[in-house]
Amino acid sequence: MKKAVIAKNIVEEETANGINKGVKATKEGIEMVKTGAEIITGEGKKDLEHATTTTETNMYQNTLEKNLSKVSQYHKVAISLPKEKSKEEIRISKITDQQNDLKNQHAQFNSKIIELTNLINSYKSQISLLQSQRGSGELESLRAENQKIRQQLMELGNLRNQLAEAENLKNQLSELESLRQKAAEVDSIKSQLAEINSLKIKIAQLSGIKDKLNELNQLKAQLNNLNQLNAQSSLNQNTKIVETTKMTRSIIKGDILHNLNELEMITRKINNSNNKITLNLLYKATADSDSAEAFHQKCDKAESSLVLVETDKGKRFGGFTTQNWRGDGEEKMDPNAFVFSLDKMAIYDNIPEEEAIGCYPKFGPIFLGCQIRIFDNAFKNGGTTFEKGANYDTEEDFVLSGGEQKFGVKEIEVYEVIAE
């Protein structure tokens, strides 16, 4: 009997101890469940949200899994508690109630575990999504940065090419400038050579002119001798007769014509067919007026005329034409016309196909090419001559007036030439 009581007491005591241990373990399990829930819902969630690397995420996940493992262990302890085998209904009822409470708590615990597991899986999905998004963002950022760097490198390459082109252009410009300077030097040298060649030509021409002048002077000397001989022969043999009026004789004595040689040179050129000629003075500027109007009034009717001019420097020259001086700006051909220098005893024929004289009411006598041109009011305005070879075959520039283009007028005489 005592043994049964002792055994009963031992069973009751062990049952009570087991129940207390189960309740304690269950409470500890519940506290662990709460702790795990706080980790997931509170700081655990915060840690997961702030996880910036895969390592940190894995660390927090491992922590959660350890806590869940502890909860599972306490659960196993709770469900493995011994059942009360008391015969007393009160204690059995109490134990039964406590067991039901434990079952309910266990069910709540399992529900929490399931909820935590779902939360963990959800957070795992969110972590994966965040990792994917973060990796994609970094990749896009890196790609954009890489594209930007490539663009900058391309721009730098373009700038480098442009600098190289600019340097090349600079070198080309420098070469062009050098070539331009050399071309300018060459042009200068060419110009100098051209001037040298021109001078050589002029020197050669001057040498030829000098030789021709020497020959001409010799010919003139011979011609003078022949003229003197011919004049003397003409006077002695009476082969040619030159008749003049009293006025003509007075001119020969001392106005523009100074001697018979000058008269002979002119009349021989006029009278190439040995006809008898008469010189009739029509106009004398110092006696009749130096105006162009007076000249034309006195001389326009003459069909052939001889013009004599003496400058204020004593140069004497003139011209002959078989055309009259009538006309209003008319220029006339005359193959028989010529001009002459009494100082040089030289005659210059009209060039074929060139006009001989100009008939202008506002001018005095004009032998074209401006070899002789007398202005209106000749004593005031004078006259001009021109360069060689203009309408008449003169060999020097301004040869009639002694080398001066413009000259002053001392006297003008115009004779009508009558051939019999």
C-alpha positions in Angstrom: 0.0 0.0 0.0 2.8 2.3 1.0 4.6 1.5 -2.2 1.6 2.3 -4.2 1.2 5.6 -2.4 4.9 6.3 -2.9 4.6 5.4 -6.5 1.5 7.5 -6.9 3.3 10.5 -5.3 6.3 10.0 -7.4 4.1 9.9 -10.6 2.2 13.0 -9.5 5.4 14.8 -8.6 7.1 13.8 -11.9 4.0 14.6 -13.8 3.8 18.1 -12.2 7.5 18.6 -12.9 7.0 17.5 -16.5 4.0 19.8 -16.9 6.0 22.7 -15.4 8.9 21.9 -17.7 6.5 21.7 -20.7 4.9 25.0 -19.7 8.2 26.6 -19.3 9.5 25.3 -22.5 6.3 26.3 -24.3 6.7 29.8 -22.9 10.3 29.9 -24.0 9.2 28.7 -27.4 6.6 31.4 -27.6 9.1 34.0 -26.6 11.4 32.8 -29.3 8.5 32.9 -31.8 7.9 36.5 -30.7 11.6 37.3 -31.0 11.6 35.8 -34.5 8.5 37.7 -35.4 10.1 40.9 -34.2 13.2 40.2 -36.2 11.1 39.7 -39.3 8.6 42.4 -38.8 10.8 45.0 -37.0 14.5 45.2 -37.0 14.8 42.2 -39.3 12.7 43.9 -41.9 14.7 47.1 -41.5 18.0 45.2 -41.9 16.7 43.5 -45.0 15.6 46.8 -46.5 19.0 48.4 -45.8 20.9 45.4 -47.1 23.1 46.9 -49.9 25.2 43.9 -50.8 24.5 40.2 -51.5 26.7 39.3 -48.4 24.7 41.4 -46.0 21.4 40.0 -47.4 22.7 36.5 -46.9 23.8 37.2 -43.4 20.4 38.5 -42.3 18.7 35.6 -44.0 20.9 33.1 -42.1 20.1 34.8 -38.8 16.4 34.4 -39.5 16.8 30.8 -40.4 18.8 30.1 -37.1 16.0 31.7 -35.1 13.4 29.6 -36.9 15.5 26.5 -36.1 15.4 27.4 -32.4 11.7 27.9 -32.5 11.3 24.5 -34.1 13.4 22.9 -31.4 11.3 24.3 -28.6 8.3 23.2 -30.5 9.6 19.6 -30.6 10.3 19.8 -26.9 6.8 21.1 -26.2 5.1 18.3 -28.1 7.3 15.6 -26.6 6.3 16.4 -23.0 4.9 13.3 -21.1 1.2 12.9 -20.6 -0.2 12.9 -17.1 -1.3 9.5 -16.0 -3.1 10.7 -12.8 -6.2 8.9 -11.8 -7.5 12.0 -10.1 -10.0 13.7 -12.4 -9.2 17.2 -11.2 -5.6 16.9 -12.0 -6.3 15.1 -15.2 -8.8 17.8 -16.2 -6.2 20.4 -15.2 -3.5 18.6 -17.2 -6.0 18.2 -20.1 -6.8 21.9 -20.0 -3.1 22.7 -19.9 -2.5 20.3 -22.8 -5.3 21.9 -24.7 -3.8 25.3 -24.0 -0.4 23.9 -25.1 -2.1 22.6 -28.3 -3.7 25.9 -29.0 -0.4 27.7 -28.3 1.3 25.1 -30.5 -1.2 25.7 -33.2 -0.7 29.4 -32.9 3.0 28.8 -32.9 2.7 26.7 -36.2 0.6 29.5 -37.7 3.3 32.1 -36.7 5.9 29.8 -38.3 3.9 29.6 -41.5 3.4 33.3 -41.5 7.1 33.9 -40.8 8.0 31.5 -43.6 5.7 33.3 -46.0 7.2 36.6 -44.9 10.7 35.3 -45.4 9.8 34.0 -48.9 8.2 37.3 -49.7 11.2 39.2 -48.5 13.5 36.9 -50.4 11.5 37.7 -53.6 11.8 41.4 -52.8 15.5 41.1 -52.1 16.0 39.3 -55.4 13.9 42.0 -57.2 15.9 44.7 -55.5 19.2 43.0 -56.4 18.0 42.6 -60.0 16.9 46.3 -60.1 20.0 47.5 -58.4 22.2 45.5 -60.8 20.2 46.6 -63.8 20.5 50.3 -62.6 24.2 50.0 -62.1 24.5 48.3 -65.5 22.5 51.0 -67.2 24.5 53.7 -65.3 27.8 52.0 -66.3 26.5 51.7 -69.9 25.5 55.4 -70.0 28.9 56.4 -68.4 30.7 54.2 -70.9 28.7 55.8 -73.8 29.5 59.2 -72.5 33.2 58.4 -72.2 33.2 57.0 -75.8 31.5 60.1 -77.0 34.1 62.3 -75.3 36.9 60.1 -76.8 35.3 60.5 -80.2 35.1 64.3 -79.8 38.7 64.4 -78.6 39.7 62.3 -81.6 37.8 64.7 -83.9 39.5 67.7 -82.2 42.9 66.0 -82.6 42.1 65.5 -86.3 41.0 69.1 -86.7 44.2 70.3 -85.0 46.2 68.1 -87.3 44.3 69.5 -90.3 44.8 73.1 -89.0 48.5 72.4 -88.5 48.7 71.0 -92.1 46.8 74.1 -93.4 49.2 76.3 -91.5 52.2 74.5 -93.1 50.6 74.8 -96.5 49.9 78.5 -96.0 53.5 79.0 -95.0 54.7 77.2 -98.1 52.3 79.3 -100.2 53.6 82.5 -98.7 57.1 81.3 -99.4 56.2 80.5 -103.0 54.4 83.9 -103.3 57.5 85.7 -102.1 59.6 83.7 -104.5 57.1 84.4 -107.3 57.3 88.1 -106.4 61.1 87.8 -106.5 60.9 86.1 -109.9 58.5 88.7 -111.2 60.9 91.4 -110.0 63.8 89.7 -111.7 61.7 89.3 -114.9 60.8 92.9 -114.8 64.4 93.9 -114.3 65.4 91.6 -117.1 62.7 93.1 -119.3 64.0 96.6 -118.5 67.5 95.4 -119.2 66.4 93.9 -122.5 64.5 97.1 -123.3 67.6 99.1 -122.6 69.6 96.9 -124.7 67.2 97.3 -127.6 67.2 101.0 -127.1 70.9 101.1 -127.0 71.0 99.0 -130.2 68.5 101.4 -131.7 70.4 104.4 -130.6 73.6 102.9 -132.0 71.8 102.3 -135.3 70.3 105.8 -135.2 73.6 107.2 -134.5 75.1 105.4 -137.5 72.2 106.5 -139.6 72.5 110.1 -138.5 76.2 110.1 -139.4 75.3 108.7 -142.8 72.5 111.2 -143.1 74.8 114.1 -142.2 77.2 112.9 -144.9 74.4 112.7 -147.4 73.1 116.2 -146.4 76.6 117.6 -146.9 76.8 115.9 -150.3 73.3 117.2 -151.0 74.1 120.7 -150.1 77.2 120.6 -152.3 75.1 119.2 -155.1 72.3 121.8 -154.6 74.9 124.6 -154.7 76.4 123.1 -157.8 72.9 122.6 -159.4 71.8 126.1 -158.4 74.9 127.6 -159.9 74.5 125.4 -163.0 70.9 126.4 -163.3 71.7 130.1 -163.1 74.6 129.8 -165.6 72.8 127.6 -168.1 69.3 129.1 -167.8 67.8 125.6 -167.9 65.2 126.4 -165.2 63.6 129.7 -164.4 62.0 130.5 -161.1 59.9 133.7 -161.2 58.7 135.5 -158.0 56.8 138.5 -157.3 58.3 141.6 -155.6 57.0 140.3 -152.3 58.8 137.0 -152.8 62.1 138.8 -153.5 61.7 140.7 -150.3 61.2 137.5 -148.3 64.3 135.9 -149.8 66.2 138.9 -148.7 65.6 138.4 -145.0 62.3 137.1 -143.5 61.8 133.3 -143.2 63.6 132.0 -146.3 67.3 133.1 -146.0 68.9 132.0 -149.2 68.4 130.6 -152.7 69.5 127.1 -151.5 66.4 126.9 -149.2 64.2 128.2 -152.0 65.7 125.7 -154.5 65.2 122.7 -152.1 61.5 123.5 -151.9 60.8 124.4 -155.5 62.7 121.4 -156.8 60.4 119.1 -154.7 57.3 121.0 -155.9 58.4 121.3 -159.5 59.4 117.7 -160.2 58.3 118.0 -163.8 60.5 121.1 -164.4 57.6 123.4 -165.0 57.8 127.1 -164.3 56.3 128.0 -160.9 55.3 131.2 -159.2 55.1 131.9 -155.5 52.4 134.5 -154.5 52.3 135.6 -150.9 48.7 135.3 -149.6 49.1 135.6 -145.8 51.6 137.1 -143.4 50.6 136.9 -139.6 52.5 140.0 -138.5 50.8 142.0 -141.3 47.3 140.4 -141.6 46.6 139.1 -138.0 47.5 135.9 -136.2 43.9 134.7 -136.0 42.6 131.5 -137.6 39.8 133.5 -139.3 42.3 135.8 -141.1 44.3 132.7 -142.3 41.2 131.1 -143.8 40.0 134.4 -145.4 43.3 134.8 -147.1 44.2 131.2 -148.0 41.1 129.0 -148.5 40.8 129.8 -152.2 44.3 128.7 -153.1 44.4 125.2 -154.7 48.1 124.7 -153.8 50.0 126.5 -151.0 53.3 126.6 -149.3 53.3 127.3 -145.5 56.4 128.7 -143.7 56.7 129.0 -139.9 59.3 130.6 -137.7 59.2 130.0 -133.9 60.1 132.4 -131.2 63.4 130.4 -130.8 64.3 130.9 -134.4 63.4 127.4 -135.7 62.2 127.4 -139.3 60.0 124.8 -141.0 56.9 124.4 -143.2 54.8 122.3 -145.5 53.3 122.0 -148.9 49.9 120.7 -150.1 48.0 120.6 -153.4 44.6 120.7 -151.4 42.8 123.9 -150.4 42.1 124.8 -146.8 38.3 125.0 -147.1 36.2 122.7 -144.9 34.6 122.3 -141.5 36.7 119.7 -139.7 37.5 117.9 -142.9 40.8 115.9 -143.2 42.1 115.5 -146.8 44.4 113.1 -148.6 47.3 114.5 -150.6 50.0 112.2 -152.0 52.0 115.3 -153.1 52.1 116.8 -149.7 55.3 117.1 -147.7 56.7 118.9 -144.6 60.3 120.2 -144.3 62.9 121.7 -141.9 64.9 124.6 -143.2 67.4 124.3 -140.4 68.1 120.7 -141.3 67.5 121.1 -145.0 65.4 118.0 -144.9 62.1 117.1 -146.5 59.6 114.5 -145.1 56.9 113.0 -147.5 53.3 112.2 -146.6 53.0 108.5 -145.7 50.8 106.7 -148.4 47.1 106.2 -147.3 47.5 108.7 -144.5 45.6 112.1 -144.4 47.8 115.1 -145.3 46.0 118.2 -143.9 43.2 119.2 -141.6 40.8 122.0 -142.4 39.4 123.4 -139.1 37.9 127.0 -139.0 39.2 127.5 -135.4 42.8 126.6 -136.3 45.4 127.9 -138.6 47.2 125.5 -141.0 47.4 121.9 -139.9 49.6 119.2 -141.4 48.2 116.0 -139.9 49.8 113.7 -137.4 50.1 117.1 -135.7 53.4 117.6 -137.4 52.4 121.2 -137.8 49.4 122.6 -135.9 48.9 126.3 -135.5 46.4 127.5 -132.9 44.0 130.5 -133.2 45.7 133.7 -132.0 49.1 132.1 -132.8 51.3 134.7 -131.2 49.6 134.0 -127.9 48.8 130.3 -128.1 51.6 129.1 -130.4 51.5 125.7 -132.0 52.6 122.1 -131.6 54.4 119.3 -133.5 54.4 115.6 -132.9 56.4 112.4 -132.6 58.2 110.8 -135.5 56.3 108.8 -138.1 52.9 110.4 -137.6 51.4 110.8 -141.1 54.8 112.0 -142.4 58.1 110.0 -142.5 59.9 112.1 -139.9 62.9 110.2 -138.4 62.9 112.0 -135.0 60.4 113.2 -132.4 59.5 116.9 -132.8 62.1 117.2 -135.5 60.5 120.3 -137.1 60.5 122.5 -134.0 64.0 121.5 -132.8 62.9 118.8 -130.3 60.1 120.7 -128.5 56.5 119.6 -128.9 55.0 123.0 -128.1 56.5 126.1 -129.6 55.8 129.9 -129.7 55.1 131.6 -133.0 57.2 134.5 -134.3 55.9 134.6 -138.0 53.7 132.6 -140.4 53.8 133.0 -144.2 51.5 131.3 -146.7 52.2 131.3 -150.5 50.0 130.3 -153.3 52.0 128.0 -155.6 51.1 128.5 -159.3 52.6 126.1 -161.8 52.7 127.1 -165.5 
